[in-house]
Amino acid sequence: MAEKFNEDNKLTPKELAKHLRQPEGEIGKEVGLQMNKGNKHICLNSYKVLNPKNKDYILEIGMGNGFFVKDLLKMADNLNYSGIDFSHIMINEATIKNKEFITSGKVSFKQASIEKLPFNDGAFDCITTTNTLYFWPQPQDNAKELLRVLKPGGKLLIAYRTKDFMEQLELTKYGFTKYNVTDVENLLNLSGFKQITSQMIKEPELDFDGKVFEMEGMYTTGIK
Ligand SMILES: C[S@@+](CC[C@H](N)C(=O)[O-])C[C@H]1O[C@@H](n2cnc3c(N)ncnc32)[C@H](O)[C@@H]1O
């Protein structure tokens, strides 16, 4: 049976779109939990495509409530993870869910926007971000900011649903910028990334607001 999202139709498409962009308060917390179900496959597949190596310093942009951080940490030894998100409630939730990893120094979270990252130049071996591209305010400047905090030879992975898919969902009329693969590849190219490649991974069906969708995730990577 398909996974379900917004099963009881509590939120209008406009309200849901607002909380997907920036979850706030109790409703935002609930939307965060729904994302853990609806985005499970794209989040877990993004970490597989990222394929971190032992001791890598990893940055995630817009990790939401950080539910999948535990799965990323299992993918190699001695990973160091930093997550940033501009939603206060998501930082709170991610901190609660990952308390043990934070105490042991493997994980940290900061409330910040992709526009100005609170990290030094060349701080990370890889950067991953899932389902955030639609909300980047200045895509080329934002991609350059990611390039700044990557080490030379470091990898950026962007995981997203394509424009063709997103256009089927009413909520994407409200504040989403939609991209097809060539748009994302051009964005990375113009921002200074090299060796840009994309792949698609199919997922089980998803029941979204009572309608069943064939699902697939797109994964575009670029190297500094
Ligand atoms: C749709 S959710 C995706 C969460 C998770 N990555 C997933 O796929 O389930 C988008 C997340 O990105 C965050 N976000 C959106 N725009 C951002 C920005 N400019 N800077 C930092 N975080 C941002 C939101 O607060 C939210 O937690």
Ligand as a Chemical Component Dictionary entry (heavy atoms), coordinates in Angstrom:
data_LIG
# 
_chem_comp.id                   LIG 
_chem_comp.type                 NON-POLYMER 
_chem_comp.pdbx_formal_charge   0 
_chem_comp.three_letter_code    LIG 
# 
loop_
_chem_comp_atom.comp_id 
_chem_comp_atom.atom_id 
_chem_comp_atom.alt_atom_id 
_chem_comp_atom.type_symbol 
_chem_comp_atom.charge 
_chem_comp_atom.model_Cartn_x 
_chem_comp_atom.model_Cartn_y 
_chem_comp_atom.model_Cartn_z 
_chem_comp_atom.pdbx_ordinal 
LIG C1  C1  C 0  10.492 20.559 2.384 1  
LIG S1  S1  S 1  11.523 20.633 3.810 2  
LIG C2  C2  C 0  12.643 19.255 3.497 3  
LIG C3  C3  C 0  13.154 18.617 4.759 4  
LIG C4  C4  C 0  13.995 17.349 4.487 5  
LIG N1  N1  N 0  15.226 17.667 3.830 6  
LIG C5  C5  C 0  13.181 16.382 3.667 7  
LIG O1  O1  O 0  13.431 16.230 2.460 8  
LIG O2  O2  O -1 12.262 15.779 4.233 9  
LIG C6  C6  C 0  12.564 22.028 3.492 10 
LIG C7  C7  C 0  13.458 22.365 4.673 11 
LIG O3  O3  O 0  14.429 23.328 4.233 12 
LIG C8  C8  C 0  14.441 24.422 5.115 13 
LIG N2  N2  N 0  14.784 25.612 4.323 14 
LIG C9  C9  C 0  14.068 26.181 3.314 15 
LIG N3  N3  N 0  14.686 27.267 2.847 16 
LIG C10 C10 C 0  15.826 27.401 3.558 17 
LIG C11 C11 C 0  16.878 28.355 3.549 18 
LIG N4  N4  N 0  16.868 29.422 2.735 19 
LIG N5  N5  N 0  17.915 28.173 4.399 20 
LIG C12 C12 C 0  17.915 27.116 5.266 21 
LIG N6  N6  N 0  16.928 26.208 5.344 22 
LIG C13 C13 C 0  15.896 26.347 4.500 23 
LIG C14 C14 C 0  13.043 24.481 5.721 24 
LIG O4  O4  O 0  13.014 25.158 6.949 25 
LIG C15 C15 C 0  12.692 23.004 5.829 26 
LIG O5  O5  O 0  13.096 22.436 7.059 27 
# 
loop_
_chem_comp_bond.comp_id 
_chem_comp_bond.atom_id_1 
_chem_comp_bond.atom_id_2 
_chem_comp_bond.value_order 
_chem_comp_bond.pdbx_ordinal 
LIG C1  S1  SING 1  
LIG S1  C2  SING 2  
LIG S1  C6  SING 3  
LIG C2  C3  SING 4  
LIG C3  C4  SING 5  
LIG C4  N1  SING 6  
LIG C4  C5  SING 7  
LIG C5  O1  DOUB 8  
LIG C5  O2  SING 9  
LIG C6  C7  SING 10 
LIG C7  O3  SING 11 
LIG C7  C15 SING 12 
LIG O3  C8  SING 13 
LIG C8  N2  SING 14 
LIG C8  C14 SING 15 
LIG N2  C9  SING 16 
LIG N2  C13 SING 17 
LIG C9  N3  DOUB 18 
LIG N3  C10 SING 19 
LIG C10 C11 SING 20 
LIG C10 C13 DOUB 21 
LIG C11 N4  SING 22 
LIG C11 N5  DOUB 23 
LIG N5  C12 SING 24 
LIG C12 N6  DOUB 25 
LIG N6  C13 SING 26 
LIG C14 O4  SING 27 
LIG C14 C15 SING 28 
LIG C15 O5  SING 29 
# 
